[in-house]
């Protein structure tokens, strides 16, 4: 008989999407040294990176967290931004103020 040469290859990674996500462009089994991008549900962002990687059977950690809210770059006309910023954590609130003689319209 003939013997075939044995070889060892890096283990692939099994991907189980976390809560608030789907596989995106990932396959359920990711080859070692490969990268892919899971898809977070609307209103969520991939953390800590935009892609995940497989290294010898170990998948980089990832989760989908509530995405920050993006606000206007400018304070309201005839007012000031108060404690509002153009990028705020999900669930946070802020207060802007209007100049004397003006009242708020919107939020």
Biopython code that builds the backbone (N, CA, C, O; Angstrom):
import numpy as np
from Bio.PDB.StructureBuilder import StructureBuilder

atoms = [
    (1, "UNK", "N", (0.788, -1.170, 0.000)),
    (1, "UNK", "CA", (0.000, 0.000, 0.000)),
    (1, "UNK", "C", (0.845, 1.254, 0.000)),
    (1, "UNK", "O", (2.062, 1.213, 0.181)),
    (2, "UNK", "N", (0.182, 2.346, -0.203)),
    (2, "UNK", "CA", (0.836, 3.656, -0.205)),
    (2, "UNK", "C", (0.396, 4.466, 1.000)),
    (2, "UNK", "O", (-0.780, 4.466, 1.364)),
    (3, "UNK", "N", (1.326, 5.141, 1.605)),
    (3, "UNK", "CA", (1.034, 6.064, 2.705)),
    (3, "UNK", "C", (0.956, 7.472, 2.145)),
    (3, "UNK", "O", (1.735, 7.850, 1.270)),
    (4, "UNK", "N", (0.026, 8.233, 2.650)),
    (4, "UNK", "CA", (-0.025, 9.642, 2.261)),
    (4, "UNK", "C", (0.576, 10.461, 3.387)),
    (4, "UNK", "O", (0.470, 10.109, 4.562)),
    (5, "UNK", "N", (1.194, 11.537, 3.012)),
    (5, "UNK", "CA", (1.852, 12.385, 4.001)),
    (5, "UNK", "C", (0.804, 13.070, 4.874)),
    (5, "UNK", "O", (-0.208, 13.561, 4.373)),
    (6, "UNK", "N", (1.047, 13.098, 6.143)),
    (6, "UNK", "CA", (0.160, 13.786, 7.086)),
    (6, "UNK", "C", (0.482, 15.274, 7.079)),
    (6, "UNK", "O", (1.615, 15.678, 6.817)),
    (7, "UNK", "N", (-0.512, 16.064, 7.366)),
    (7, "UNK", "CA", (-0.280, 17.508, 7.475)),
    (7, "UNK", "C", (-1.192, 18.069, 8.561)),
    (7, "UNK", "O", (-2.223, 17.485, 8.895)),
    (8, "UNK", "N", (-0.798, 19.181, 9.087)),
    (8, "UNK", "CA", (-1.586, 19.881, 10.093)),
    (8, "UNK", "C", (-1.952, 21.245, 9.532)),
    (8, "UNK", "O", (-1.117, 21.939, 8.952)),
    (9, "UNK", "N", (-3.189, 21.611, 9.711)),
    (9, "UNK", "CA", (-3.628, 22.915, 9.215)),
    (9, "UNK", "C", (-4.303, 23.676, 10.342)),
    (9, "UNK", "O", (-4.821, 23.069, 11.279)),
    (10, "UNK", "N", (-4.301, 24.990, 10.258)),
    (10, "UNK", "CA", (-4.930, 25.794, 11.311)),
    (10, "UNK", "C", (-6.427, 25.506, 11.397)),
    (10, "UNK", "O", (-7.091, 25.291, 10.383)),
    (11, "UNK", "N", (-6.940, 25.506, 12.618)),
    (11, "UNK", "CA", (-8.366, 25.272, 12.838)),
    (11, "UNK", "C", (-9.176, 26.461, 12.344)),
    (11, "UNK", "O", (-8.732, 27.603, 12.471)),
    (12, "UNK", "N", (-10.369, 26.212, 11.778)),
    (12, "UNK", "CA", (-11.280, 27.314, 11.437)),
    (12, "UNK", "C", (-12.038, 27.756, 12.700)),
    (12, "UNK", "O", (-11.924, 27.130, 13.754)),
    (13, "UNK", "N", (-12.789, 28.810, 12.578)),
    (13, "UNK", "CA", (-13.594, 29.315, 13.700)),
    (13, "UNK", "C", (-15.073, 29.170, 13.378)),
    (13, "UNK", "O", (-15.507, 29.447, 12.260)),
    (14, "UNK", "N", (-15.835, 28.735, 14.361)),
    (14, "UNK", "CA", (-17.291, 28.702, 14.230)),
    (14, "UNK", "C", (-17.821, 30.055, 14.680)),
    (14, "UNK", "O", (-17.449, 30.558, 15.739)),
    (15, "UNK", "N", (-18.698, 30.640, 13.861)),
    (15, "UNK", "CA", (-19.260, 31.951, 14.202)),
    (15, "UNK", "C", (-20.712, 31.787, 14.619)),
    (15, "UNK", "O", (-21.537, 31.263, 13.871)),
    (16, "UNK", "N", (-20.999, 32.236, 15.802)),
    (16, "UNK", "CA", (-22.365, 32.303, 16.317)),
    (16, "UNK", "C", (-22.658, 33.779, 16.539)),
    (16, "UNK", "O", (-22.141, 34.364, 17.490)),
    (17, "UNK", "N", (-23.468, 34.395, 15.694)),
    (17, "UNK", "CA", (-23.714, 35.833, 15.857)),
    (17, "UNK", "C", (-24.296, 36.151, 17.237)),
    (17, "UNK", "O", (-25.183, 35.442, 17.714)),
    (18, "UNK", "N", (-23.801, 37.209, 17.878)),
    (18, "UNK", "CA", (-24.348, 37.594, 19.176)),
    (18, "UNK", "C", (-25.725, 38.243, 19.018)),
    (18, "UNK", "O", (-26.217, 38.418, 17.904)),
    (19, "UNK", "N", (-26.324, 38.590, 20.130)),
    (19, "UNK", "CA", (-27.621, 39.280, 20.110)),
    (19, "UNK", "C", (-27.523, 40.534, 19.249)),
    (19, "UNK", "O", (-26.468, 41.164, 19.177)),
    (20, "UNK", "N", (-28.596, 40.881, 18.616)),
    (20, "UNK", "CA", (-28.705, 42.095, 17.795)),
    (20, "UNK", "C", (-27.827, 42.063, 16.554)),
    (20, "UNK", "O", (-27.371, 43.107, 16.089)),
    (21, "UNK", "N", (-27.584, 40.853, 16.006)),
    (21, "UNK", "CA", (-26.747, 40.767, 14.806)),
    (21, "UNK", "C", (-27.113, 39.550, 13.964)),
    (21, "UNK", "O", (-27.886, 38.687, 14.380)),
    (22, "UNK", "N", (-26.529, 39.511, 12.760)),
    (22, "UNK", "CA", (-26.626, 38.361, 11.868)),
    (22, "UNK", "C", (-25.238, 38.117, 11.276)),
    (22, "UNK", "O", (-24.302, 38.863, 11.565)),
    (23, "UNK", "N", (-25.100, 37.086, 10.455)),
    (23, "UNK", "CA", (-23.784, 36.728, 9.913)),
    (23, "UNK", "C", (-23.190, 37.789, 8.991)),
    (23, "UNK", "O", (-21.969, 37.845, 8.847)),
    (24, "UNK", "N", (-23.999, 38.621, 8.369)),
    (24, "UNK", "CA", (-23.451, 39.610, 7.429)),
    (24, "UNK", "C", (-22.753, 38.896, 6.284)),
    (24, "UNK", "O", (-23.352, 38.030, 5.647)),
    (25, "UNK", "N", (-21.478, 39.246, 6.003)),
    (25, "UNK", "CA", (-20.756, 38.549, 4.943)),
    (25, "UNK", "C", (-19.910, 37.395, 5.493)),
    (25, "UNK", "O", (-19.058, 36.862, 4.782)),
    (26, "UNK", "N", (-20.137, 37.011, 6.737)),
    (26, "UNK", "CA", (-19.423, 35.878, 7.344)),
    (26, "UNK", "C", (-20.109, 34.566, 6.971)),
    (26, "UNK", "O", (-21.301, 34.543, 6.663)),
    (27, "UNK", "N", (-19.363, 33.504, 7.001)),
    (27, "UNK", "CA", (-19.920, 32.171, 6.855)),
    (27, "UNK", "C", (-19.920, 31.541, 8.242)),
    (27, "UNK", "O", (-19.158, 31.978, 9.104)),
    (28, "UNK", "N", (-20.748, 30.529, 8.486)),
    (28, "UNK", "CA", (-20.772, 29.912, 9.820)),
    (28, "UNK", "C", (-19.423, 29.331, 10.244)),
    (28, "UNK", "O", (-19.152, 29.189, 11.437)),
    (29, "UNK", "N", (-18.574, 28.996, 9.260)),
    (29, "UNK", "CA", (-17.243, 28.466, 9.542)),
    (29, "UNK", "C", (-16.224, 29.345, 8.814)),
    (29, "UNK", "O", (-16.178, 29.356, 7.584)),
    (30, "UNK", "N", (-15.411, 30.080, 9.571)),
    (30, "UNK", "CA", (-14.443, 31.029, 9.009)),
    (30, "UNK", "C", (-13.057, 30.410, 9.050)),
    (30, "UNK", "O", (-12.609, 29.954, 10.102)),
    (31, "UNK", "N", (-12.375, 30.393, 7.907)),
    (31, "UNK", "CA", (-11.033, 29.825, 7.846)),
    (31, "UNK", "C", (-10.052, 30.660, 8.675)),
    (31, "UNK", "O", (-10.224, 31.869, 8.831)),
    (32, "UNK", "N", (-9.028, 29.994, 9.197)),
    (32, "UNK", "CA", (-8.003, 30.698, 9.959)),
    (32, "UNK", "C", (-7.345, 31.751, 9.079)),
    (32, "UNK", "O", (-7.146, 31.519, 7.886)),
    (33, "UNK", "N", (-7.014, 32.875, 9.631)),
    (33, "UNK", "CA", (-6.420, 34.049, 8.973)),
    (33, "UNK", "C", (-7.428, 34.834, 8.143)),
    (33, "UNK", "O", (-7.056, 35.825, 7.514)),
    (34, "UNK", "N", (-8.696, 34.421, 8.122)),
    (34, "UNK", "CA", (-9.714, 35.140, 7.357)),
    (34, "UNK", "C", (-10.413, 36.166, 8.239)),
    (34, "UNK", "O", (-10.421, 36.058, 9.465)),
    (35, "UNK", "N", (-10.995, 37.159, 7.586)),
    (35, "UNK", "CA", (-11.762, 38.200, 8.261)),
    (35, "UNK", "C", (-13.134, 38.278, 7.610)),
    (35, "UNK", "O", (-13.303, 37.910, 6.448)),
    (36, "UNK", "N", (-14.106, 38.756, 8.365)),
    (36, "UNK", "CA", (-15.433, 38.993, 7.809)),
    (36, "UNK", "C", (-16.121, 40.065, 8.639)),
    (36, "UNK", "O", (-15.625, 40.480, 9.686)),
    (37, "UNK", "N", (-17.275, 40.503, 8.146)),
    (37, "UNK", "CA", (-17.993, 41.571, 8.832)),
    (37, "UNK", "C", (-19.410, 41.112, 9.161)),
    (37, "UNK", "O", (-20.261, 41.046, 8.274)),
    (38, "UNK", "N", (-19.673, 40.790, 10.445)),
    (38, "UNK", "CA", (-21.047, 40.492, 10.835)),
    (38, "UNK", "C", (-21.900, 41.748, 10.671)),
    (38, "UNK", "O", (-21.373, 42.860, 10.640)),
    (39, "UNK", "N", (-23.199, 41.570, 10.568)),
    (39, "UNK", "CA", (-24.098, 42.719, 10.396)),
    (39, "UNK", "C", (-24.890, 42.933, 11.673)),
    (39, "UNK", "O", (-25.587, 42.035, 12.148)),
    (40, "UNK", "N", (-24.775, 44.126, 12.219)),
    (40, "UNK", "CA", (-25.549, 44.476, 13.410)),
    (40, "UNK", "C", (-26.934, 44.946, 12.992)),
    (40, "UNK", "O", (-27.106, 45.515, 11.914)),
    (41, "UNK", "N", (-27.907, 44.710, 13.836)),
    (41, "UNK", "CA", (-29.264, 45.169, 13.578)),
    (41, "UNK", "C", (-29.295, 46.701, 13.532)),
    (41, "UNK", "O", (-28.381, 47.363, 14.024)),
    (42, "UNK", "N", (-30.339, 47.242, 12.945)),
    (42, "UNK", "CA", (-30.510, 48.689, 12.843)),
    (42, "UNK", "C", (-30.442, 49.315, 14.233)),
    (42, "UNK", "O", (-31.108, 48.859, 15.162)),
    (43, "UNK", "N", (-29.634, 50.359, 14.366)),
    (43, "UNK", "CA", (-29.484, 51.039, 15.648)),
    (43, "UNK", "C", (-28.348, 50.497, 16.493)),
    (43, "UNK", "O", (-28.134, 50.963, 17.613)),
    (44, "UNK", "N", (-27.609, 49.507, 15.969)),
    (44, "UNK", "CA", (-26.492, 48.905, 16.701)),
    (44, "UNK", "C", (-25.227, 49.004, 15.855)),
    (44, "UNK", "O", (-25.293, 49.091, 14.629)),
    (45, "UNK", "N", (-24.067, 48.991, 16.527)),
    (45, "UNK", "CA", (-22.783, 49.077, 15.840)),
    (45, "UNK", "C", (-21.866, 47.971, 16.338)),
    (45, "UNK", "O", (-21.915, 47.583, 17.505)),
    (46, "UNK", "N", (-21.023, 47.466, 15.428)),
    (46, "UNK", "CA", (-20.080, 46.400, 15.757)),
    (46, "UNK", "C", (-18.969, 46.944, 16.642)),
    (46, "UNK", "O", (-18.380, 47.980, 16.334)),
    (47, "UNK", "N", (-18.684, 46.262, 17.728)),
    (47, "UNK", "CA", (-17.671, 46.708, 18.679)),
    (47, "UNK", "C", (-16.784, 45.522, 19.042)),
    (47, "UNK", "O", (-17.340, 44.440, 19.229)),
    (48, "UNK", "N", (-15.491, 45.616, 19.158)),
    (48, "UNK", "CA", (-14.688, 46.834, 19.125)),
    (48, "UNK", "C", (-14.188, 47.203, 17.733)),
    (48, "UNK", "O", (-13.700, 48.318, 17.549)),
    (49, "UNK", "N", (-14.287, 46.316, 16.749)),
    (49, "UNK", "CA", (-13.771, 46.593, 15.404)),
    (49, "UNK", "C", (-14.881, 46.463, 14.375)),
    (49, "UNK", "O", (-15.989, 46.032, 14.691)),
    (50, "UNK", "N", (-14.570, 46.843, 13.134)),
    (50, "UNK", "CA", (-15.553, 46.709, 12.056)),
    (50, "UNK", "C", (-15.580, 45.299, 11.479)),
    (50, "UNK", "O", (-16.549, 44.920, 10.821)),
    (51, "UNK", "N", (-14.536, 44.524, 11.716)),
    (51, "UNK", "CA", (-14.473, 43.153, 11.222)),
    (51, "UNK", "C", (-14.050, 42.229, 12.352)),
    (51, "UNK", "O", (-13.516, 42.675, 13.368)),
    (52, "UNK", "N", (-14.294, 40.943, 12.165)),
    (52, "UNK", "CA", (-13.815, 39.928, 13.105)),
    (52, "UNK", "C", (-12.812, 39.057, 12.367)),
    (52, "UNK", "O", (-12.860, 38.949, 11.141)),
    (53, "UNK", "N", (-11.910, 38.440, 13.105)),
    (53, "UNK", "CA", (-10.855, 37.634, 12.501)),
    (53, "UNK", "C", (-10.762, 36.286, 13.200)),
    (53, "UNK", "O", (-11.088, 36.149, 14.379)),
    (54, "UNK", "N", (-10.308, 35.301, 12.442)),
    (54, "UNK", "CA", (-10.082, 33.957, 12.974)),
    (54, "UNK", "C", (-8.582, 33.696, 12.980)),
    (54, "UNK", "O", (-7.894, 33.947, 11.991)),
    (55, "UNK", "N", (-8.089, 33.197, 14.090)),
    (55, "UNK", "CA", (-6.676, 32.839, 14.191)),
    (55, "UNK", "C", (-6.559, 31.485, 14.882)),
    (55, "UNK", "O", (-6.702, 31.380, 16.100)),
    (56, "UNK", "N", (-6.298, 30.460, 14.092)),
    (56, "UNK", "CA", (-6.077, 29.097, 14.596)),
    (56, "UNK", "C", (-7.188, 28.631, 15.530)),
    (56, "UNK", "O", (-6.928, 28.108, 16.613)),
    (57, "UNK", "N", (-8.430, 28.830, 15.094)),
    (57, "UNK", "CA", (-9.580, 28.359, 15.858)),
    (57, "UNK", "C", (-10.101, 29.334, 16.894)),
    (57, "UNK", "O", (-11.089, 29.045, 17.569)),
    (58, "UNK", "N", (-9.454, 30.489, 17.036)),
    (58, "UNK", "CA", (-9.887, 31.483, 18.019)),
    (58, "UNK", "C", (-10.446, 32.697, 17.268)),
    (58, "UNK", "O", (-9.744, 33.334, 16.484)),
    (59, "UNK", "N", (-11.712, 32.999, 17.523)),
    (59, "UNK", "CA", (-12.377, 34.123, 16.880)),
    (59, "UNK", "C", (-12.217, 35.366, 17.748)),
    (59, "UNK", "O", (-12.379, 35.300, 18.967)),
    (60, "UNK", "N", (-11.896, 36.509, 17.118)),
    (60, "UNK", "CA", (-11.789, 37.753, 17.891)),
    (60, "UNK", "C", (-13.156, 38.074, 18.497)),
    (60, "UNK", "O", (-14.196, 37.794, 17.902)),
    (61, "UNK", "N", (-13.131, 38.658, 19.676)),
    (61, "UNK", "CA", (-14.369, 39.001, 20.368)),
    (61, "UNK", "C", (-15.091, 40.116, 19.634)),
    (61, "UNK", "O", (-14.465, 41.045, 19.122)),
    (62, "UNK", "N", (-16.403, 40.018, 19.588)),
    (62, "UNK", "CA", (-17.191, 41.105, 19.024)),
    (62, "UNK", "C", (-18.590, 41.064, 19.600)),
    (62, "UNK", "O", (-19.074, 40.028, 20.056)),
    (63, "UNK", "N", (-19.217, 42.214, 19.566)),
    (63, "UNK", "CA", (-20.597, 42.352, 20.024)),
    (63, "UNK", "C", (-21.228, 43.517, 19.276)),
    (63, "UNK", "O", (-20.525, 44.343, 18.694)),
    (64, "UNK", "N", (-22.533, 43.580, 19.293)),
    (64, "UNK", "CA", (-23.245, 44.717, 18.704)),
    (64, "UNK", "C", (-23.829, 45.537, 19.843)),
    (64, "UNK", "O", (-24.673, 45.060, 20.601)),
    (65, "UNK", "N", (-23.368, 46.770, 19.952)),
    (65, "UNK", "CA", (-23.828, 47.672, 21.010)),
    (65, "UNK", "C", (-24.693, 48.760, 20.400)),
    (65, "UNK", "O", (-24.585, 49.039, 19.206)),
    (66, "UNK", "N", (-25.557, 49.384, 21.209)),
    (66, "UNK", "CA", (-26.352, 50.496, 20.678)),
    (66, "UNK", "C", (-25.441, 51.553, 20.044)),
    (66, "UNK", "O", (-24.460, 51.987, 20.648)),
    (67, "UNK", "N", (-25.779, 51.951, 18.839)),
    (67, "UNK", "CA", (-24.974, 52.939, 18.108)),
    (67, "UNK", "C", (-25.179, 54.323, 18.704)),
    (67, "UNK", "O", (-26.259, 54.629, 19.209)),
    (68, "UNK", "N", (-24.140, 55.169, 18.648)),
    (68, "UNK", "CA", (-24.312, 56.539, 19.136)),
    (68, "UNK", "C", (-25.268, 57.306, 18.228)),
    (68, "UNK", "O", (-25.422, 56.982, 17.050)),
    (69, "UNK", "N", (-25.890, 58.302, 18.779)),
    (69, "UNK", "CA", (-26.787, 59.167, 18.013)),
    (69, "UNK", "C", (-25.976, 60.323, 17.438)),
    (69, "UNK", "O", (-25.148, 60.918, 18.128)),
    (70, "UNK", "N", (-26.220, 60.627, 16.192)),
    (70, "UNK", "CA", (-25.513, 61.713, 15.529)),
    (70, "UNK", "C", (-26.468, 62.904, 15.436)),
    (70, "UNK", "O", (-27.570, 62.797, 14.897)),
    (71, "UNK", "N", (-26.033, 64.007, 15.959)),
    (71, "UNK", "CA", (-26.866, 65.207, 15.973)),
    (71, "UNK", "C", (-26.340, 66.250, 15.013)),
    (71, "UNK", "O", (-25.390, 65.998, 14.271)),
    (72, "UNK", "N", (-26.950, 67.411, 15.024)),
    (72, "UNK", "CA", (-26.498, 68.482, 14.130)),
    (72, "UNK", "C", (-25.110, 68.988, 14.527)),
    (72, "UNK", "O", (-24.727, 68.956, 15.697)),
    (73, "UNK", "N", (-24.371, 69.454, 13.520)),
    (73, "UNK", "CA", (-23.030, 69.990, 13.761)),
    (73, "UNK", "C", (-23.069, 71.408, 14.318)),
    (73, "UNK", "O", (-22.080, 71.888, 14.873)),
    (74, "UNK", "N", (-24.193, 72.068, 14.174)),
    (74, "UNK", "CA", (-24.320, 73.464, 14.593)),
    (74, "UNK", "C", (-25.392, 73.573, 15.678)),
    (74, "UNK", "O", (-26.347, 72.797, 15.682)),
    (75, "UNK", "N", (-25.241, 74.531, 16.596)),
    (75, "UNK", "CA", (-26.316, 74.776, 17.570)),
    (75, "UNK", "C", (-27.534, 75.313, 16.837)),
    (75, "UNK", "O", (-27.417, 75.762, 15.696)),
    (76, "UNK", "N", (-28.699, 75.274, 17.469)),
    (76, "UNK", "CA", (-29.887, 75.806, 16.789)),
    (76, "UNK", "C", (-29.722, 77.299, 16.505)),
    (76, "UNK", "O", (-29.062, 78.021, 17.253)),
    (77, "UNK", "N", (-30.335, 77.742, 15.411)),
    (77, "UNK", "CA", (-30.271, 79.181, 15.135)),
    (77, "UNK", "C", (-31.016, 79.911, 16.252)),
    (77, "UNK", "O", (-32.049, 79.445, 16.734)),
    (78, "UNK", "N", (-30.492, 81.030, 16.643)),
    (78, "UNK", "CA", (-31.047, 81.832, 17.739)),
    (78, "UNK", "C", (-31.015, 81.101, 19.077)),
    (78, "UNK", "O", (-31.896, 81.270, 19.920)),
    (79, "UNK", "N", (-29.967, 80.278, 19.250)),
    (79, "UNK", "CA", (-29.806, 79.552, 20.503)),
    (79, "UNK", "C", (-28.399, 79.016, 20.645)),
    (79, "UNK", "O", (-27.516, 79.348, 19.853)),
    (80, "UNK", "N", (-28.184, 78.172, 21.672)),
    (80, "UNK", "CA", (-26.872, 77.561, 21.842)),
    (80, "UNK", "C", (-27.040, 76.076, 22.157)),
    (80, "UNK", "O", (-28.113, 75.633, 22.567)),
    (81, "UNK", "N", (-25.973, 75.325, 21.962)),
    (81, "UNK", "CA", (-26.009, 73.868, 22.066)),
    (81, "UNK", "C", (-26.172, 73.371, 23.494)),
    (81, "UNK", "O", (-26.517, 72.206, 23.695)),
    (82, "UNK", "N", (-25.936, 74.215, 24.490)),
    (82, "UNK", "CA", (-26.018, 73.759, 25.875)),
    (82, "UNK", "C", (-25.065, 72.593, 26.102)),
    (82, "UNK", "O", (-23.880, 72.696, 25.784)),
    (83, "UNK", "N", (-25.564, 71.483, 26.649)),
    (83, "UNK", "CA", (-24.691, 70.314, 26.872)),
    (83, "UNK", "C", (-24.853, 69.266, 25.766)),
    (83, "UNK", "O", (-24.472, 68.113, 25.963)),
    (84, "UNK", "N", (-25.406, 69.638, 24.617)),
    (84, "UNK", "CA", (-25.579, 68.712, 23.497)),
    (84, "UNK", "C", (-24.316, 68.681, 22.644)),
    (84, "UNK", "O", (-23.684, 69.712, 22.414)),
    (85, "UNK", "N", (-23.958, 67.500, 22.184)),
    (85, "UNK", "CA", (-22.820, 67.329, 21.278)),
    (85, "UNK", "C", (-23.326, 66.673, 20.001)),
    (85, "UNK", "O", (-24.453, 66.178, 19.967)),
    (86, "UNK", "N", (-22.503, 66.663, 18.942)),
    (86, "UNK", "CA", (-22.977, 66.080, 17.687)),
    (86, "UNK", "C", (-22.898, 64.555, 17.685)),
    (86, "UNK", "O", (-23.348, 63.929, 16.726)),
    (87, "UNK", "N", (-22.336, 63.934, 18.737)),
    (87, "UNK", "CA", (-22.304, 62.476, 18.845)),
    (87, "UNK", "C", (-22.536, 62.112, 20.306)),
    (87, "UNK", "O", (-21.703, 62.396, 21.167)),
    (88, "UNK", "N", (-23.670, 61.484, 20.576)),
    (88, "UNK", "CA", (-24.022, 61.140, 21.954)),
    (88, "UNK", "C", (-24.310, 59.656, 22.078)),
    (88, "UNK", "O", (-24.783, 59.025, 21.132)),
    (89, "UNK", "N", (-24.021, 59.100, 23.249)),
    (89, "UNK", "CA", (-24.300, 57.692, 23.509)),
    (89, "UNK", "C", (-25.802, 57.447, 23.455)),
    (89, "UNK", "O", (-26.604, 58.304, 23.827)),
    (90, "UNK", "N", (-26.161, 56.264, 22.987)),
    (90, "UNK", "CA", (-27.560, 55.881, 22.924)),
    (90, "UNK", "C", (-28.187, 55.966, 24.312)),
    (90, "UNK", "O", (-27.593, 55.515, 25.292)),
    (91, "UNK", "N", (-29.378, 56.539, 24.399)),
    (91, "UNK", "CA", (-30.090, 56.647, 25.671)),
    (91, "UNK", "C", (-29.787, 57.905, 26.455)),
    (91, "UNK", "O", (-30.475, 58.191, 27.435)),
    (92, "UNK", "N", (-28.777, 58.667, 26.057)),
    (92, "UNK", "CA", (-28.437, 59.912, 26.752)),
    (92, "UNK", "C", (-29.311, 61.048, 26.239)),
    (92, "UNK", "O", (-29.787, 61.009, 25.104)),
    (93, "UNK", "N", (-29.515, 62.039, 27.062)),
    (93, "UNK", "CA", (-30.277, 63.217, 26.660)),
    (93, "UNK", "C", (-29.434, 64.464, 26.876)),
    (93, "UNK", "O", (-28.433, 64.430, 27.593)),
    (94, "UNK", "N", (-29.834, 65.544, 26.266)),
    (94, "UNK", "CA", (-29.125, 66.809, 26.442)),
    (94, "UNK", "C", (-30.130, 67.944, 26.359)),
    (94, "UNK", "O", (-31.280, 67.745, 25.966)),
    (95, "UNK", "N", (-29.691, 69.117, 26.729)),
    (95, "UNK", "CA", (-30.562, 70.292, 26.703)),
    (95, "UNK", "C", (-29.871, 71.435, 25.986)),
    (95, "UNK", "O", (-28.751, 71.814, 26.331)),
    (96, "UNK", "N", (-30.546, 71.982, 24.984)),
    (96, "UNK", "CA", (-30.054, 73.197, 24.342)),
    (96, "UNK", "C", (-30.910, 74.340, 24.854)),
    (96, "UNK", "O", (-31.930, 74.111, 25.505)),
    (97, "UNK", "N", (-30.514, 75.537, 24.574)),
    (97, "UNK", "CA", (-31.313, 76.674, 25.027)),
    (97, "UNK", "C", (-31.486, 77.675, 23.890)),
    (97, "UNK", "O", (-30.705, 77.708, 22.939)),
    (98, "UNK", "N", (-32.510, 78.472, 24.015)),
    (98, "UNK", "CA", (-32.815, 79.496, 23.011)),
    (98, "UNK", "C", (-32.429, 80.878, 23.552)),
    (98, "UNK", "O", (-32.442, 81.126, 24.758)),
    (99, "UNK", "N", (-32.094, 81.741, 22.638)),
    (99, "UNK", "CA", (-31.794, 83.122, 23.014)),
    (99, "UNK", "C", (-33.051, 83.785, 23.562)),
    (99, "UNK", "O", (-34.168, 83.319, 23.336)),
    (100, "UNK", "N", (-32.847, 84.875, 24.284)),
    (100, "UNK", "CA", (-33.957, 85.657, 24.841)),
    (100, "UNK", "C", (-34.941, 86.025, 23.735)),
    (100, "UNK", "O", (-34.542, 86.516, 22.679)),
    (101, "UNK", "N", (-36.216, 85.789, 23.980)),
    (101, "UNK", "CA", (-37.247, 86.127, 23.008)),
    (101, "UNK", "C", (-37.557, 84.995, 22.036)),
    (101, "UNK", "O", (-38.389, 85.164, 21.145)),
    (102, "UNK", "N", (-36.900, 83.840, 22.193)),
    (102, "UNK", "CA", (-37.151, 82.690, 21.317)),
    (102, "UNK", "C", (-37.575, 81.497, 22.170)),
    (102, "UNK", "O", (-37.258, 81.424, 23.358)),
    (103, "UNK", "N", (-38.302, 80.559, 21.544)),
    (103, "UNK", "CA", (-38.684, 79.334, 22.238)),
    (103, "UNK", "C", (-38.309, 78.124, 21.389)),
    (103, "UNK", "O", (-38.146, 78.234, 20.174)),
    (104, "UNK", "N", (-38.176, 76.977, 22.036)),
    (104, "UNK", "CA", (-37.738, 75.784, 21.306)),
    (104, "UNK", "C", (-38.835, 75.252, 20.409)),
    (104, "UNK", "O", (-40.025, 75.357, 20.706)),
    (105, "UNK", "N", (-38.393, 74.672, 19.290)),
    (105, "UNK", "CA", (-39.288, 74.055, 18.325)),
    (105, "UNK", "C", (-38.592, 72.794, 17.839)),
    (105, "UNK", "O", (-37.726, 72.873, 16.968)),
    (106, "UNK", "N", (-38.945, 71.640, 18.377)),
    (106, "UNK", "CA", (-38.269, 70.392, 18.043)),
    (106, "UNK", "C", (-37.362, 69.964, 19.163)),
    (106, "UNK", "O", (-37.290, 70.615, 20.205)),
    (107, "UNK", "N", (-36.651, 68.837, 18.939)),
    (107, "UNK", "CA", (-35.755, 68.347, 19.988)),
    (107, "UNK", "C", (-34.510, 67.752, 19.376)),
    (107, "UNK", "O", (-33.630, 67.284, 20.098)),
]
sb = StructureBuilder()
sb.init_structure("model")
sb.init_model(0)
sb.init_chain("A")
sb.init_seg("    ")
for serial, (resi, resn, name, xyz) in enumerate(atoms, 1):
    if name == "N":
        sb.init_residue(resn, " ", resi, " ")
    sb.init_atom(name, np.array(xyz, "f"), 0.0, 1.0, " ", f" {name:<3s}", serial, name[0])
structure = sb.get_structure()
